[in-house]
Amino acid sequence: MKPTLIIGGGIIGLFSAYFLQKEGIEVQVIDQGDMQINCSTGNAGMIVPSHIIPLAAPGMISKGISWMFSSKSPFYIHPRLDAKLLKWCYQFYKAATPAHVKRSVPVLKNLSLLSKALYTEFRDEHPESLITLQEKGLMMIYQTEAVEKEEIEFAHLANTNGLQADILTPNDIRTFEPNLEVKARGAVRFPGDAHLDPGKLYAFLKSYLLEKGVKFHPNTQVTGFEKKGSVVNAVITDKQKIDVDKVILCGGSWSGELAEMLNFSLPMMGGKGYSFLQENNPEIMQSSILTEMKVAVSPYGPQIRFGGTMEIAGVNQRVNINRVKGIFEAINRYYPEFEAKFPEEKNIWKGLRPCSPDGLPYIGFAPGYSNVLVNSGHSMMGISLAPASGKIISELHRQKDTTLELTGFEVGRYN
């Protein structure tokens, strides 16, 4: 039997492999990196059913333009003459409409809730993983009147869509953060959200899959495909040719290039984010987002991770230290007593989140192919949506009815 080959060994690729091998399907995973540190290992690790609005939303255009002029801002498009980038920006602009948001809310909510339920199942099935799923909710902390108005509006939208959102006063915040002052007008808390350590999750999944016989090909570049009609027979790499039964593209920010090799369009831009760990002193208890600065705060007991920024920068991997300064300066703006220390460059994690222009992932069969599937474009929601996306891909692979409707996630929507 020929294997199913997953191209891309990030968290989306590994969860796709996890659900396929559970069904007895032979799986191999190929990745251009070393599968040690990647976009899946150093992010905030948030599992957020509350995030029901796609990146492409009306307010992002005006905010994005104002943020463009600050190198420390939360959202930045690296200005350059690049036809792909210009096309992506135009597609983003076209998608950022109230109608698109209205269509996206239920589909993102359903995918997120399925993922959260699958994480709970995964934790119960694998107590040996020592993955602590911290079901403490998420707090959206705000300091300005303008953002307070936005967050309260969003809380009403969430409640209307069946997701609990509680509006907190500064006094209420103290009950969740008893150890230090939080400088805020208030917050919205989503008790149904959770977080975990993404590096530990990734390491466990990798060792579990190896144990189950999944073969990995790290540091291996895909150079082409051998195809006949609507079928890909083999994947050609810089090291060997691999005969395949099916192919699943989970290549993250590089998925667009893989799609080009297969002659279909999959618009994708890398949205670079940064994070760093600190000693958690005084101890912050609650997973939060510092909303004006879009900085994510993920506590893991004695350590805490601060992360953020969305730098649309293609696939360049350089550290822009000013973006990191923007994250760092937010810490004491919201937590004046926290003992923050600026990280050394070698301790700064960076990763490219794969962003589709409409802010929704691509999940399904590739246009024109009967044995090529795509699972990519999850933007900042890769960890959050990985189990649900992986389960759906395994259902499509086996030609079963999918757990969820896939309207909005069609792979061929830009063809």
C-alpha positions in Angstrom: 0.0 0.0 0.0 1.2 3.5 -0.8 1.1 6.0 2.0 -0.9 9.2 2.5 1.8 11.9 2.5 1.2 15.0 4.6 3.3 18.0 3.4 3.9 20.1 6.4 4.8 19.0 9.9 3.3 21.8 12.0 0.4 21.3 14.4 -2.1 21.1 11.6 -0.1 18.4 9.8 0.4 16.4 13.0 -3.3 16.5 14.0 -4.2 15.4 10.5 -1.7 12.5 10.9 -3.1 11.7 14.3 -6.7 11.3 13.1 -5.6 9.4 10.0 -3.4 6.9 11.8 -6.3 6.3 14.3 -8.2 4.9 11.3 -5.4 2.6 10.3 -4.2 4.7 7.4 -0.5 4.6 6.6 0.9 8.2 7.0 4.1 9.9 6.3 4.9 13.5 7.1 7.4 15.7 5.1 8.7 19.1 6.3 11.2 21.5 4.9 12.4 22.4 8.5 13.8 20.2 11.3 10.4 19.8 13.1 11.9 21.1 16.3 10.9 24.8 16.5 8.3 26.2 14.1 5.1 28.3 14.0 3.4 25.7 16.2 5.8 25.6 19.2 6.1 29.1 20.6 2.7 30.8 20.1 0.3 31.7 22.9 -1.3 28.2 22.9 -4.8 29.6 23.1 -7.9 27.5 22.4 -10.5 30.2 21.8 -14.0 29.4 20.7 -14.6 33.2 21.5 -12.6 34.1 18.3 -15.6 34.0 15.9 -14.7 37.1 13.8 -12.2 36.5 10.9 -9.1 38.6 10.5 -10.8 40.2 7.4 -13.3 42.4 9.2 -14.4 46.0 8.4 -12.5 47.6 11.3 -9.2 46.0 10.3 -8.8 48.2 7.2 -9.0 51.6 9.0 -6.9 50.2 12.0 -4.4 48.6 9.6 -3.8 51.9 7.8 -3.3 53.8 11.1 -1.0 51.1 12.4 1.1 51.0 9.2 3.0 54.1 10.4 4.3 52.6 13.6 6.9 50.0 13.7 5.7 48.8 17.1 2.0 48.5 16.2 0.1 45.2 16.4 -0.6 44.9 12.7 1.9 45.8 10.0 2.2 45.2 6.3 5.8 45.3 5.1 5.6 47.8 2.2 7.2 46.4 -0.9 6.4 46.1 -4.6 5.3 42.5 -4.8 2.4 41.4 -7.1 1.4 38.6 -4.8 1.2 40.9 -1.8 -0.8 43.5 -3.7 -3.2 40.9 -4.9 -3.6 39.5 -1.4 -4.2 43.0 0.1 -6.9 43.6 -2.6 -8.6 40.3 -1.8 -8.4 41.1 2.0 -10.0 44.5 1.3 -12.8 42.9 -0.7 -13.4 40.3 2.0 -13.5 42.8 4.9 -17.3 43.4 4.9 -20.1 43.1 7.4 -21.7 40.4 5.2 -18.5 38.3 5.3 -18.3 38.6 9.1 -22.0 37.6 9.4 -21.4 34.4 7.2 -18.1 33.6 9.0 -19.3 33.8 12.7 -21.3 30.5 12.8 -18.8 28.4 10.8 -15.8 29.6 12.9 -17.8 29.1 16.1 -18.7 25.5 15.1 -15.2 24.6 14.1 -13.8 26.1 17.3 -16.3 24.4 19.6 -15.6 21.0 17.9 -11.9 21.6 18.5 -12.3 22.4 22.1 -14.3 19.2 22.6 -11.7 17.2 20.8 -8.9 18.7 23.0 -10.8 17.6 26.1 -11.1 14.1 24.6 -7.4 14.1 23.6 -6.4 15.0 27.2 -8.6 12.3 28.7 -7.3 9.7 26.2 -3.6 10.6 26.7 -3.1 11.3 30.4 0.6 10.2 29.8 1.0 13.3 27.7 1.2 15.6 30.8 -0.4 18.3 28.6 -2.1 20.7 31.0 -5.2 22.0 29.4 -5.9 25.1 31.5 -9.6 25.7 31.3 -9.5 29.1 33.0 -11.1 31.2 30.3 -9.7 34.2 28.5 -9.8 37.9 29.6 -9.9 40.7 27.0 -8.4 43.6 29.0 -9.0 47.2 27.7 -7.9 50.7 28.8 -9.6 53.1 26.4 -13.2 54.1 25.9 -13.1 53.3 22.2 -11.9 49.7 22.7 -14.2 49.3 25.7 -17.1 50.0 23.3 -15.8 47.5 20.7 -15.2 44.8 23.3 -18.7 45.2 24.9 -20.3 45.1 21.4 -18.4 41.9 20.7 -19.4 40.4 24.1 -23.1 41.0 23.1 -22.4 39.4 19.7 -20.8 36.3 21.4 -23.7 36.0 23.9 -26.2 36.2 21.0 -24.4 33.4 19.3 -24.5 31.1 22.4 -21.0 31.8 23.7 -20.8 33.1 27.3 -19.1 36.5 27.7 -18.9 38.3 31.0 -18.3 42.1 31.2 -15.9 42.8 34.2 -15.2 46.0 36.1 -11.7 46.8 37.5 -12.9 45.3 40.8 -14.0 42.1 39.1 -10.6 41.8 37.4 -9.0 41.7 40.9 -10.7 38.5 41.7 -9.0 36.9 38.7 -5.6 38.6 39.2 -5.2 38.9 43.0 -1.3 39.1 42.9 -0.7 42.4 41.1 -2.4 45.5 39.8 -4.0 45.4 36.4 -4.4 48.9 34.8 -7.7 48.7 33.0 -11.1 50.3 32.5 -12.5 46.8 32.4 -12.4 43.5 30.6 -14.6 40.9 28.8 -14.0 37.4 30.0 -14.8 34.2 28.0 -15.0 31.4 30.5 -15.3 28.7 27.7 -11.7 29.5 26.4 -8.6 27.6 27.5 -4.8 27.5 26.9 -1.9 25.1 26.9 1.8 24.9 26.3 2.1 24.5 22.5 5.7 23.3 22.6 4.7 20.4 25.0 1.7 19.5 22.8 3.8 19.4 19.7 6.6 17.3 21.3 4.0 14.8 22.6 2.2 14.5 19.3 5.4 14.0 17.4 6.7 11.2 19.8 3.2 9.6 19.9 3.0 9.5 16.0 6.5 8.1 15.7 5.6 5.3 18.2 2.5 4.5 16.1 4.7 4.1 13.0 4.2 7.4 11.3 7.3 8.1 9.2 8.8 11.7 9.3 11.0 13.3 6.6 12.4 16.5 8.2 14.7 18.9 6.3 13.1 17.8 3.0 12.0 20.1 0.2 9.2 19.3 -2.2 10.4 20.2 -5.7 7.5 18.8 -7.8 4.6 16.4 -8.3 4.2 13.5 -10.6 0.6 13.6 -11.8 -1.8 12.0 -14.3 -5.1 13.7 -14.9 -6.7 14.4 -11.6 -4.4 12.1 -9.6 -1.0 12.8 -8.0 1.0 9.6 -8.2 4.2 10.7 -6.5 5.8 13.7 -4.7 9.3 14.6 -5.8 11.7 16.0 -3.2 15.3 17.1 -3.1 16.1 13.7 -1.6 13.8 11.1 -3.2 10.6 10.4 -5.0 7.7 9.2 -2.8 4.9 7.2 -4.4 1.6 8.2 -2.7 -2.0 7.2 -2.3 -3.2 10.7 -1.3 -1.5 14.0 -0.6 -2.5 16.5 2.1 -1.1 20.1 1.9 -0.5 21.4 5.4 2.4 23.6 4.4 1.4 26.7 6.4 2.6 29.9 4.9 4.3 28.0 2.1 1.0 26.2 1.0 0.5 28.8 -1.8 3.7 27.8 -3.4 2.8 24.1 -3.2 -0.6 24.9 -4.8 1.2 26.7 -7.6 3.1 23.6 -8.4 -0.3 21.8 -8.8 -1.7 24.7 -10.9 -4.4 26.0 -8.6 -4.6 29.3 -6.6 -4.3 29.3 -2.8 -3.7 32.9 -1.8 -1.6 32.9 1.4 0.7 35.4 3.2 2.9 34.7 6.2 1.8 36.8 9.2 4.9 37.0 11.4 4.4 36.9 15.2 6.9 37.0 18.0 6.9 35.8 21.6 9.1 35.4 24.6 9.0 33.7 28.0 9.5 35.5 31.3 9.6 34.5 35.0 6.1 35.0 36.2 6.7 37.5 39.0 4.4 38.7 40.6 2.4 35.8 39.3 -0.2 36.5 36.6 -3.0 33.9 36.9 -5.3 34.5 34.0 -4.7 34.0 30.2 -5.5 37.4 28.7 -5.2 39.6 25.6 -4.1 43.2 26.1 -6.5 44.5 23.5 -5.2 47.9 22.5 -1.8 46.3 21.8 -3.1 42.9 20.7 -0.6 41.2 23.1 -1.4 37.6 24.2 -0.6 36.6 27.8 -0.3 32.9 28.6 0.7 31.9 32.1 2.3 28.5 32.8 2.8 28.7 36.6 6.4 29.9 37.2 6.8 31.0 33.6 4.6 33.2 31.3 4.6 33.8 27.6 3.9 37.2 26.0 3.3 37.2 22.3 1.8 39.3 19.5 2.0 41.3 16.3 0.8 40.4 12.9 3.5 41.4 10.4 2.5 40.5 6.9 6.0 39.9 5.6 5.9 37.1 3.0 8.1 34.3 4.2 11.1 36.3 5.6 12.2 35.0 9.0 14.2 38.0 10.3 13.5 39.4 13.8 12.2 43.0 13.6 13.3 44.1 17.1 10.9 47.1 17.1 7.9 44.7 16.9 9.2 42.9 20.0 9.7 46.2 21.8 6.0 46.9 21.1 5.0 43.6 22.9 7.5 44.3 25.7 6.2 47.9 26.3 2.7 46.6 26.6 3.5 44.5 29.7 4.1 47.3 32.2 1.4 49.5 30.5 -1.2 46.9 31.8 0.7 45.2 34.6 2.8 48.1 36.2 4.2 45.9 39.0 5.3 43.0 36.8 9.1 42.5 36.7 9.6 42.5 32.9 13.0 42.0 31.4 13.7 42.6 27.7 14.6 39.2 26.1 17.9 38.5 24.4 17.4 38.1 20.7 18.3 34.3 20.9 15.3 33.9 23.3 12.8 35.5 21.0 10.6 33.0 19.2 9.2 34.0 15.8 6.7 32.2 13.5 4.8 32.7 10.3 1.0 32.3 10.6 -0.5 31.3 7.3 -3.1 34.0 6.5 -5.7 33.6 3.8 -7.1 36.9 2.5 -10.6 36.3 4.0 -9.3 35.1 7.3 -10.8 31.6 7.0 -8.8 28.4 6.6 -8.8 26.2 3.5 -10.2 22.7 4.3 -11.1 20.2 1.7 -10.2 18.7 -1.7 -8.0 20.7 -4.0 -9.8 21.9 -7.2 -9.1 19.5 -10.1 -7.8 16.6 -8.0 -9.3 13.5 -6.6 -6.5 12.6 -4.2 -5.2 16.0 -3.0 -6.6 17.6 0.1 -5.7 20.9 1.7 -5.7 21.8 5.4 -4.1 25.2 5.8 -4.6 29.0 6.3 -5.6 29.0 9.9 -3.9 32.3 10.6 -3.5 32.9 14.4 -5.9 30.0 15.2 -3.7 27.0 14.2 -3.4 25.5 17.7 -7.1 26.4 18.4 -8.5 24.8 15.3 -6.0 21.9 14.7 -7.9 18.9 16.1 -11.2 19.8 14.4 -9.4 20.4 11.0 -7.5 17.2 11.4 -10.6 15.2 12.2 -12.5 16.7 9.2 -9.6 15.9 6.8 -9.6 12.3 8.0 -13.3 12.1 7.3 -12.9 13.6 3.8 -9.9 11.2 3.2 -12.2 8.2 4.0 -15.1 9.8 1.9 -17.3 9.9 5.0 -19.8 12.6 5.8 -18.0 15.4 7.7 -18.9 16.3 11.3 -19.4 19.9 10.2 -20.6 21.7 7.1 -17.5 23.1 5.2 -19.2 26.1 3.6 -16.8 29.0 3.8 -13.7 26.8 3.9 -13.7 25.7 0.2 -10.2 25.3 -1.1 -11.1 26.5 -4.6 -12.7 29.7 -3.6 -10.1 31.9 -5.3 -9.9 29.8 -8.5 
